[in-house]
Amino acid sequence: MIQLKNKEEIDGIRRSGRILAETRSLLTEALREGLTTAELDALAYNYITSQNAIPTFLHYSNFPASLCISVNDEVIHGIPGKRVLLSGDIVSIDLGVTYKGFISDSAFTAPVGRISREAERLMKVTEECLHLGIQEARTGNRIKDVSKAVYNHATRHGYGVVREYCGHGVGKELHEEPQIPNYIHPGPNPRIKPGMVLAIEPMINAGTDDIYVKDDGWTVVTLDGSLSAHFEHTVAVFQDHTEILTTL
């Protein structure tokens, strides 16, 4: 069942999203060659908790960290650890913040040092997919309008679209209805209404759509070893506009 949020609830998610956006900014500034993914995770944990908020992902379904950090061919759910970031890497960071019971969710992919033109192009197109999807997340449209916008833009550039994972409702729980696939799917297609709060998150691969999960039970990687990028924002739908809640 889709939970429509009232003004006070959206205000709470907006405050959560502000803390998340501040954390994103800190992570972007800190990202550099020689840093470990565990050091990035500690930075996020320390800032989020300093704001009297909770890293939503920590212990969620037994996930062991505050951030999902996925590098190069890793799509999502990478576990922070001893891995040292190298110039030329692209790093996808997914994070959630819970503040006074309200949850926001966002992700971005960023470069470490100088990256290849292929990587730059993949990141650019994936972020464009996100914003094209957000443009369609408006009152009167349907969820498949979002999916279609993401899928068409990605495939127009010859990229693979991850099908096994998708966007979702968010706000009181991390994962709520509706599901928001990034491809044109045969499933439910609810009308988008005021009060919906949605996490839209394209996961786009430079090669095949196909993925697999590594032996750690979490880290999702591309089957062909190609690069992957991931961008996400939490948005609130109003009668006359849609607001991104996870940006400064």
C-alpha positions in Angstrom: 0.0 0.0 0.0 1.3 3.4 -1.0 1.7 5.8 2.0 0.8 9.4 1.1 2.6 11.9 3.3 1.1 15.1 4.8 2.9 18.4 5.1 4.4 17.7 8.5 5.7 14.3 7.4 7.3 15.8 4.2 8.8 18.5 6.4 10.4 15.8 8.5 11.8 14.0 5.4 13.0 17.3 4.1 15.0 17.9 7.3 16.4 14.4 7.0 17.3 15.1 3.4 19.2 18.2 4.4 21.5 16.3 6.7 21.9 13.7 3.9 22.8 16.4 1.4 25.4 17.9 3.8 26.9 14.5 4.2 27.1 14.0 0.5 28.9 17.3 0.2 31.5 16.2 2.8 32.0 12.9 1.1 32.5 14.6 -2.3 35.1 17.0 -0.8 36.9 14.1 0.9 37.1 11.7 -2.0 40.7 11.3 -3.2 43.3 8.8 -4.2 44.7 6.8 -1.3 41.6 7.0 0.9 40.0 3.7 2.0 36.3 3.1 1.7 36.2 2.5 5.4 37.5 6.0 6.0 34.7 7.4 3.9 32.2 5.4 5.9 33.6 6.7 9.2 33.3 10.3 7.9 29.6 9.8 7.1 28.9 8.0 10.4 30.5 10.8 12.4 28.7 13.6 10.6 25.3 12.0 10.6 25.4 11.1 14.3 26.7 14.6 15.1 23.4 15.9 13.7 21.4 13.7 16.1 20.5 11.5 13.2 21.0 7.9 12.4 22.7 6.2 9.4 19.7 4.3 8.0 21.7 1.6 6.3 23.7 0.6 9.4 22.4 -2.8 10.6 19.5 -2.7 8.0 19.0 -6.3 7.1 22.4 -6.9 8.9 24.3 -4.5 6.6 27.5 -3.7 8.4 28.1 -0.1 7.5 26.6 3.4 7.1 27.3 3.7 3.4 27.1 1.4 0.4 30.4 2.1 -1.5 30.6 0.5 -4.9 33.7 0.9 -7.1 34.0 0.6 -10.9 32.2 -2.6 -11.9 30.4 -2.8 -8.6 26.8 -1.7 -9.1 25.4 -1.3 -5.5 25.7 -2.5 -1.9 29.5 -2.5 -1.8 30.7 -3.0 1.8 33.2 -0.4 3.0 36.6 -1.8 4.1 40.3 -1.7 3.5 40.0 -1.1 -0.3 42.2 1.9 -1.3 40.8 4.2 -3.9 42.9 4.8 -7.0 43.1 7.5 -9.6 40.8 6.5 -12.4 38.2 4.8 -10.2 34.6 5.8 -10.2 32.9 5.4 -6.8 29.1 5.0 -6.2 28.1 6.1 -2.7 24.6 5.3 -1.5 23.4 6.6 1.8 20.3 7.0 4.0 19.6 9.2 6.9 16.9 8.8 9.6 16.0 11.9 11.5 13.3 11.8 14.2 11.8 8.8 12.4 11.9 10.3 8.9 14.1 8.7 6.2 15.7 10.1 3.1 17.8 8.1 0.6 20.3 9.3 -2.1 23.2 8.1 -4.2 25.8 9.5 -6.5 28.8 8.4 -8.5 32.0 10.5 -8.4 35.5 10.3 -10.0 38.8 9.7 -8.2 41.5 11.8 -9.9 41.5 11.6 -13.7 39.0 9.1 -15.2 38.5 7.8 -18.7 36.2 9.4 -21.2 34.1 6.3 -21.1 33.6 6.7 -17.3 32.8 10.4 -17.7 30.2 9.6 -20.3 28.6 6.9 -18.3 28.3 9.1 -15.2 26.9 12.0 -17.2 24.2 9.9 -18.9 23.2 8.1 -15.7 22.7 11.5 -13.9 20.7 12.7 -16.9 18.6 9.5 -16.5 17.9 10.5 -12.9 16.7 14.0 -13.8 14.6 12.8 -16.7 12.9 10.4 -14.4 12.3 13.1 -11.8 10.7 15.3 -14.5 8.2 12.5 -15.1 7.5 12.0 -11.3 4.6 14.5 -11.2 0.9 14.5 -10.3 -1.2 12.8 -13.0 1.6 10.7 -14.5 2.2 7.1 -13.8 5.2 5.2 -12.4 5.9 3.7 -15.9 6.4 7.3 -17.2 9.4 7.5 -14.8 10.7 4.1 -15.8 10.3 4.8 -19.5 12.2 8.1 -19.3 15.2 6.4 -17.5 15.2 3.4 -19.8 14.9 5.2 -23.1 17.7 7.6 -22.3 20.1 4.9 -21.1 19.5 2.5 -24.0 19.7 5.4 -26.5 23.3 5.6 -25.4 23.9 1.9 -25.7 23.9 1.2 -22.0 22.6 -1.7 -19.9 19.8 -1.0 -17.4 19.9 -3.0 -14.1 16.5 -4.8 -13.7 16.8 -6.7 -10.4 16.9 -3.5 -8.2 14.8 -0.4 -8.5 13.6 2.8 -6.9 10.9 2.9 -4.3 8.7 4.8 -2.0 10.5 6.2 1.1 9.9 8.3 4.2 8.6 6.3 7.2 10.4 3.1 6.1 13.5 2.8 3.9 11.7 0.7 1.3 8.0 1.4 0.7 5.6 1.0 -2.2 5.6 1.7 -5.0 8.5 0.0 -6.7 10.0 2.1 -9.5 11.9 0.0 -12.0 14.3 1.6 -14.4 13.0 -0.3 -17.4 9.5 -0.6 -19.0 8.1 -3.4 -16.9 4.8 -5.4 -17.0 4.0 -4.9 -13.3 1.8 -2.4 -11.4 1.5 1.1 -12.8 0.0 3.4 -10.1 -1.0 7.0 -10.7 1.4 9.5 -9.2 -0.4 11.6 -6.6 0.4 14.5 -4.3 1.9 13.2 -1.0 4.0 10.5 -2.7 7.6 10.5 -1.6 9.8 8.6 -4.0 13.4 7.5 -4.2 14.3 7.4 -7.9 17.6 5.6 -8.7 18.9 4.6 -12.1 21.6 2.0 -12.0 23.2 2.0 -15.4 26.0 -0.3 -16.8 28.4 0.6 -19.6 27.9 -3.0 -20.9 25.3 -5.7 -20.3 22.2 -5.4 -18.1 23.3 -8.6 -16.3 24.7 -8.7 -12.8 25.6 -11.1 -10.0 26.1 -10.9 -6.2 29.6 -11.5 -4.9 30.3 -14.1 -2.2 30.0 -11.5 0.6 26.2 -11.7 0.0 25.9 -8.0 -0.7 28.1 -6.5 -3.4 26.4 -6.5 -6.8 28.7 -6.4 -9.8 28.3 -6.3 -13.6 28.5 -9.8 -15.2 30.8 -8.6 -17.9 33.1 -6.5 -15.7 31.9 -3.2 -17.3 31.7 0.0 -15.3 28.4 0.9 -13.5 27.0 4.2 -12.2 24.3 5.0 -9.8 22.4 8.3 -9.0 19.4 8.7 -6.7 17.4 11.5 -5.1 14.4 11.4 -2.7 11.6 13.6 -4.1 8.2 14.7 -2.8 5.2 15.1 -5.2 2.9 18.1 -4.7 -0.2 19.1 -6.7 1.7 21.6 -8.9 5.4 20.6 -8.6 7.9 18.0 -7.5 10.6 18.9 -5.0 14.0 17.2 -4.6 14.5 16.7 -0.8 18.1 15.5 -0.9 20.0 18.4 -2.3 21.5 21.6 -0.9 
